[in-house]
Amino acid sequence: MSGRELSGSDDPIQQHWKAVTGLATTAFVLLVALVMLFDVAVPQRGLGLFRAVSVQLGSVLTVAGGVTQFGDPWFLLLAATLVYLAGVDRSLVEGLRGGAFVLGVTFSAFSLTDLLKNFFVAPRPPGASTATVPEWLPGGFGGVFRSITTGTGYAFPSGHAIGTTAVVAALAYTLNVGSRASRWAVGAVVVASVTASRVVLGVHFLVDVVAGVLAGLSLFAVAAAVGTREPSRVFALGIGVGLLAVVASATSPAGELWKAGQWLGASLGAGAAWYVARPSLTLDFRGTVVAGVPIAALWIGIYVTEPPLVVTVVGTALAAATTIAAPTLVGRLRGSTTA
């Protein structure tokens, strides 16, 4: 499917993705039921059927740690933002609506991750938070190695699997690059590589990533079924999931409200900006840089400071709203300087 299909008759498309939603959701529910039978709250969930792969070779762990970055929130958010800001100018998407759709799916996927993790509160495999730095690696890179090869917090389902599956599917669905088959084939390879890296690193059991892929596919299918014509519906989906994620985080033993709040704020700000600004202008590389630098600084500032919930929601809402409105704002700025 391409960006052209986003603006065409989408009733058959909606029916298709509704069917995918049903199948993926059913598979996810059945998998969860199976896991619950074996008690998802214990490290040995799956009765040994889904044990983490333990790889002791430092070089393999380093490669897996690099691959897993393609499923990190920072990378997925960066990719979605660039597609929205620069995608039209680079002929990646036909219009801003396609990029807004990808952003909406991205925010929703991150909220779904927080919701499910804080609902199941399942621990990671033993040793997931520790790593032995290879002797051949320079000492100054020890911290980076540990950062990319370890995992903390809850494990089920895998957030990398949810985010990568949902965002990559949204890109394959929206982009105009290559054929439909090639986009989905490349997307499948990316998802398989990222999810495999999580198991190789020992930060997830296999069942965690399988459940994450099913959850991410289900979320994307819902977004495609309801938001093909209007991205605001996808932002509304993100707001609904984000509110549930905040509630789940508030009631979870180790829930971090600010983390859940940042994606709720993003969906709120993006949805409001899309409704008000209705951006139609496109940005070139210079305009993308002008808009992207302050937006990135705001996101990084929130992530580093971990502010209270209200501050996080307001801050990320502002960042997301600025992202959505950037084409209009930059266009007006250029118009005022040349007038």
C-alpha positions in Angstrom: 0.0 0.0 0.0 1.3 3.4 -0.8 0.6 7.0 0.1 -1.7 7.2 -2.9 -4.0 4.7 -1.2 -4.3 7.0 1.8 -6.3 9.4 -0.3 -8.3 7.0 -2.4 -11.4 4.9 -1.6 -10.4 3.1 1.5 -13.5 1.0 2.4 -11.8 -2.3 1.1 -8.6 -1.2 3.0 -10.5 -0.6 6.2 -12.1 -4.0 5.9 -8.8 -5.6 5.3 -7.2 -4.0 8.3 -10.2 -4.7 10.5 -9.7 -8.4 9.7 -6.0 -8.1 10.5 -6.9 -6.4 13.8 -9.1 -9.3 14.7 -6.6 -12.0 13.9 -3.6 -10.2 15.6 -5.7 -9.4 18.7 -7.0 -12.9 18.9 -3.5 -14.4 18.6 -2.2 -11.9 21.3 -5.0 -12.8 23.7 -4.5 -16.5 23.2 -0.7 -16.1 23.8 -1.4 -14.0 27.0 -3.8 -16.7 28.2 -1.1 -19.4 27.6 1.5 -17.3 29.5 -0.9 -16.6 32.3 -1.4 -20.4 32.8 2.3 -20.6 33.5 2.3 -17.5 35.7 3.8 -14.6 33.7 5.0 -13.0 37.0 7.8 -15.5 37.5 11.2 -15.4 35.7 10.7 -19.0 34.3 7.5 -18.1 32.5 6.8 -20.6 29.7 8.2 -23.6 31.7 11.5 -23.3 29.9 10.0 -23.2 26.4 10.9 -19.6 25.9 14.2 -19.3 27.8 16.5 -16.3 26.8 19.4 -17.1 24.5 22.6 -16.5 26.4 25.4 -15.4 24.2 28.7 -14.8 25.9 30.7 -13.5 22.9 31.3 -9.8 23.4 31.4 -9.1 19.6 27.9 -10.7 19.1 26.5 -8.8 22.0 27.9 -5.6 20.6 26.3 -6.2 17.2 23.0 -7.1 18.8 23.2 -4.0 21.0 23.7 -1.9 17.8 20.8 -3.6 16.0 18.5 -3.1 19.0 18.9 0.7 18.7 16.7 0.6 15.6 13.8 -0.3 17.9 14.6 2.2 20.6 12.0 4.9 21.1 14.6 7.6 20.3 15.2 6.2 16.9 11.6 5.4 16.0 10.5 8.9 17.1 13.3 10.4 15.1 12.4 8.4 12.0 8.7 9.3 12.3 9.4 13.0 12.9 11.7 13.2 9.8 9.1 11.5 7.6 6.6 14.1 8.7 8.8 17.1 8.4 10.9 16.2 5.3 9.0 13.3 3.8 6.9 15.3 1.3 9.9 17.4 0.1 11.9 14.2 -0.4 9.0 12.4 -2.1 8.8 9.8 0.6 5.1 10.5 1.2 2.6 12.3 -1.0 1.3 14.6 1.7 1.6 15.6 5.4 -1.3 13.4 6.3 0.8 10.3 5.7 3.6 11.6 7.9 1.0 12.6 10.6 -0.4 9.0 10.4 3.1 7.6 11.1 3.6 10.0 14.1 0.2 9.1 15.5 1.0 5.4 15.3 4.4 6.0 17.0 2.9 7.8 20.0 0.2 5.2 20.3 2.7 2.4 20.2 4.8 3.9 23.0 1.6 4.4 25.1 0.5 0.8 24.5 4.0 -0.4 25.7 3.6 1.5 29.0 0.1 0.2 29.4 0.8 -3.5 28.9 4.1 -3.6 30.8 2.6 -2.0 33.8 -0.5 -4.2 33.6 1.5 -7.5 33.5 4.5 -6.3 35.7 6.6 -9.3 34.5 10.3 -9.3 35.3 13.1 -9.6 32.8 15.3 -12.7 32.5 17.9 -13.2 35.2 21.0 -11.1 34.5 19.2 -8.8 32.0 20.5 -5.7 33.8 24.1 -6.6 33.9 26.8 -7.1 31.2 30.5 -7.9 31.1 32.4 -5.5 29.0 34.7 -7.3 26.5 38.4 -6.9 27.2 39.0 -5.7 23.6 36.7 -2.7 24.0 38.3 0.6 25.0 37.6 1.5 28.6 35.7 4.7 27.6 33.1 2.7 25.8 32.2 0.5 28.8 29.2 2.6 29.7 27.9 2.7 26.2 28.2 -1.1 25.9 26.3 -1.7 29.1 23.6 0.8 28.0 22.9 -0.9 24.7 23.2 -4.5 25.9 21.2 -4.5 29.1 17.6 -3.9 30.0 15.7 -2.8 33.1 12.1 -2.5 34.1 9.3 -4.8 33.1 9.6 -7.2 30.2 6.3 -8.5 29.0 5.5 -7.7 26.3 8.7 -6.3 24.6 8.4 -2.6 24.0 11.0 -2.8 21.2 8.8 -5.4 19.5 5.7 -3.3 19.9 7.2 -0.1 18.7 9.2 -1.5 15.8 6.3 -3.6 14.5 3.8 -0.7 14.7 6.1 2.0 13.3 7.7 -0.1 10.6 4.2 -1.3 9.5 3.0 2.4 9.4 6.0 3.3 7.2 5.5 0.3 4.9 1.8 1.3 4.6 2.5 5.0 4.0 5.8 5.5 2.1 6.0 5.8 -1.7 9.5 4.3 -1.9 9.8 1.0 -3.9 6.9 -1.4 -4.4 4.4 -2.4 -1.7 5.9 -5.9 -1.5 9.5 -4.7 -1.1 8.5 -2.3 1.7 6.7 -4.9 3.6 9.6 -7.4 3.0 12.2 -4.9 4.3 9.9 -4.1 7.2 9.6 -7.8 8.1 13.5 -8.1 8.1 13.8 -5.0 10.4 11.2 -6.3 12.9 12.8 -9.8 12.9 16.3 -8.4 13.4 15.3 -6.0 16.3 13.2 -8.6 18.1 15.9 -11.3 17.7 18.5 -8.9 19.1 16.4 -8.5 22.3 16.4 -12.3 22.9 20.1 -12.6 22.0 21.0 -9.9 24.5 19.1 -11.8 27.2 16.8 -8.9 28.1 13.7 -10.7 26.9 12.2 -14.2 26.7 11.1 -15.3 23.2 7.4 -15.1 24.4 8.0 -11.4 25.3 8.9 -10.4 21.7 6.3 -12.6 20.1 3.6 -11.0 22.2 5.1 -7.6 21.4 4.9 -8.2 17.6 1.3 -9.3 17.8 0.4 -6.3 20.0 2.2 -3.8 17.7 0.6 -5.3 14.6 -2.8 -5.2 16.2 -2.3 -1.5 17.1 -1.2 -0.6 13.6 -4.2 -2.5 12.1 -6.6 -0.5 14.3 -5.0 2.8 13.3 -5.1 1.8 9.6 -8.8 0.8 9.9 -9.9 4.0 11.6 -7.4 6.6 10.6 -6.8 6.2 6.9 -8.6 9.4 5.9 -8.1 11.4 9.1 -4.9 11.3 11.2 -6.7 13.0 14.1 -8.4 9.7 14.7 -5.1 8.1 15.2 -4.1 10.9 17.6 -7.4 10.3 19.4 -6.5 6.6 19.6 -3.2 7.6 21.2 -4.9 9.8 23.7 -7.2 6.9 24.8 -4.3 4.4 25.1 -2.2 7.1 26.8 -4.8 7.8 29.5 -5.0 4.0 30.2 -1.2 3.9 30.3 -1.0 6.7 32.9 -3.6 4.9 35.1 -1.6 1.6 34.7 1.6 3.3 35.7 0.0 5.0 38.7 -1.2 1.7 40.0 1.9 -0.3 39.1 4.5 -1.1 41.8 7.3 0.5 39.8 5.4 2.6 37.3 7.0 5.8 36.1 4.3 8.3 35.5 6.4 10.7 33.6 7.3 8.1 31.0 3.6 7.3 30.3 2.8 11.0 30.5 5.2 12.0 27.7 3.3 9.9 25.1 -0.1 11.0 26.3 1.1 14.6 26.0 2.5 14.0 22.5 -0.9 12.6 21.3 -2.7 15.5 22.9 -0.5 18.2 21.4 -0.2 16.6 18.0 -4.0 16.0 17.8 -4.8 19.6 18.8 -2.2 21.1 16.4 -3.4 19.0 13.5 -7.0 20.1 14.1 -6.1 23.8 14.5 -3.3 24.3 12.0 -4.3 21.9 9.3 -0.8 22.2 7.8 -0.5 21.9 4.1 2.9 23.5 3.3 6.1 21.4 2.9 9.5 21.8 4.4 12.8 21.5 2.7 16.1 20.5 4.4 16.7 24.0 5.8 13.2 24.3 7.1 13.4 20.8 8.7 16.6 21.8 10.6 15.1 25.1 11.7 12.1 23.3 13.1 13.8 20.2 14.3 16.6 21.6 16.5 14.3 23.3 19.1 11.9 20.3 19.0 14.7 17.9 19.6 16.1 20.1 22.4 12.7 20.1 24.2 12.3 16.3 23.9 15.8 15.7 25.2 15.3 18.2 28.1 12.2 16.3 29.2 13.9 12.9 29.0 16.9 14.0 30.9 15.1 15.9 33.7 12.2 13.4 34.2 9.8 16.1 35.4 6.5 15.5 37.2 3.5 14.2 35.3 1.8 17.5 34.5 5.1 19.2 33.4 5.9 16.2 31.2 2.4 16.2 29.6 2.6 19.9 28.9 6.1 19.8 27.6 5.7 16.9 25.3 2.3 18.3 24.1 4.2 21.5 23.1 7.0 19.5 21.4 4.5 17.4 19.4 2.3 20.4 18.6 5.3 22.3 17.3 6.3 19.3 15.2 2.8 19.1 13.6 2.5 22.9 13.1 6.1 23.4 11.9 5.4 23.5 8.2 2.8 26.2 8.8 5.0 28.1 11.3 8.1 28.1 9.1 6.1 29.1 6.1 4.7 32.1 7.9 8.1 33.0 9.3 9.6 33.0 5.8 6.7 35.0 4.5 7.1 37.7 7.2 10.9 38.0 6.5 10.4 38.4 2.8 7.5 40.7 3.0 
